[in-house]
Amino acid sequence: MNRANQSMKIGQLARRTETERQTIRYYESLRLLDEPQRNSSGYRVYDKEAAERLLFIKRAKSIGLTLNEIRTLIEISVGLANRCAEIRNFAENKLQDVREKIAHLQTIEKALSKLKKLCDDSGDDLHCPFIENLLHDCIKEI
């Protein structure tokens, strides 16, 4: 394949990766994507590696990584030594964060379920047990 077939303008890259042009420019501003070459007309010209990097970013976001975490992974991946060990450490830390968030969300779920049950069991439309219990808990904390 010749170089002309490998290069694409931002619109082509956006379609190929199903990403908004504005998002591509934003990722460039954050240096998650390398600054593209420009053709003689001044248009950005991207190569296959830019498309692969953009798809990497999208996949990483789909598993809950932040843009800063993605930047860290990119920086690690271009390093020469201990890449796998660093990435394994990164993954372990991220997994611990996710587990803590899950535990927190389970606590929230239990609290909301209890408050909803109070509403279900209450026949009183004048006093909302959901609100009263939230207010009561807040007063106890102050």
N, C-alpha and C positions, 0 to 999 in steps of 0.2 A: 504494500500500500504506500503510495507516495505521500509526502508531507501535506499537500493540498487537501487530501482526503482526511487527514488526521486533524486539521485545524477547523475550528468552528467559531462562529460569533456567539455572543451572549444569548441571543434568542434560541439558537440551535442547542446550546448547552442547557438552557432552561427547559426546553422541550424534552431533550434526551434524558434528563435527570428528574424531570417533573418538579422543578424548583423555580420559584419566582425570580425574575431578574434582579429585583430589589434585594432579595435574600443573598443572591450570589455576590452582589456588590458589598453588602453588609459583611459577609464572610471575608471578603478581600480586605475590607477596612479593619477587621479584627486580626488579619494575617493568618486566618485559618486556611485560606487559599492563597497561593502565590500570586503576586501581581502579574497579570497576563501581558503577553507581548501585544503590540498594537500594529495594525497594518498601515499601509501608506495613507489611508483615509482617516486614521485615528481610531478605528474601531478596535475593541478588545478582541483578541484572537486566543482561543483556548485550545489545548491539546487533550489527548486521551487521559493523561495523568490528572488534569484538572477535573475531568468528569469522574474519574475514579476517586479522587479526594472528596469531591462533593457527595458522591454516593456513600463513602465511608462516614462522612459527617452525618448524613441522614440516618444511616443505620445506627450509629452511636447515639444519636438523639432518640431514636425509637426504643432504645433500651434504657432510657432515662438519664443518660449522661448530659451534663451541662456543657455549655460551650467552653468554659474554662477547663473542664475535665478532658474534653476532646482535644483542646490545645495541648494539654499535658501529654496525652497519648501520642499526638503527632510529634511532639518534641522528643519523646522517648523513642519513637519508632525511627527517627532519623539519626539517633545516636548510634555509636558503634559497639559499645560494651554493655553487657548486663541487661540487654533489652528485655529478654523474657522474664528475668527475675524482677525487674522494675515493674513490668506490666502485671505480673502475678501479684505483686504487692499492691499495686493500684487496684486490681480486681478484688482482692481480699478486703481492702478498706471500703471500697464501694459496696460490696456485698454486705458488710457490717452496717453501713449506713442504711441500706435498703431494709435490712432486718429490723433495725431500730424504728424506722418509719412505719413498717408493717405493724409492729407492736403498738406504736402510738395510735395508728389508725384503728386497731382492734379495740383499744381502750375507748376511743371516741365512739366506735360502733356500739359498744356495750352501753355507754352512757346515753346515747341517743335512743337506743332500743328501750331502755328503762323509762326514759322520759316519754316516749311515744306510748308505751304501755299505760302510763299514768293517764294520758289523754284518752286512750281507748276505754279504760276502766271508769273514767269520770263521767258522770251524767250532768255535771254542772257546766253550763255554758257561760256563766258569769265569771268564774274563776278558772283561769287556765293553769293546770298543774305543771305544765311544761315551763311556762314563764315563772311561776312562783318558785319552783324548785331551782331554776337557774339563779333567780334573784337570791334565794335563801343560801345557796352554795357560795355565791359571790359575797354576801354579807359575812359569812363565816370566815372567808379568806382575808377580809380586810382587818 
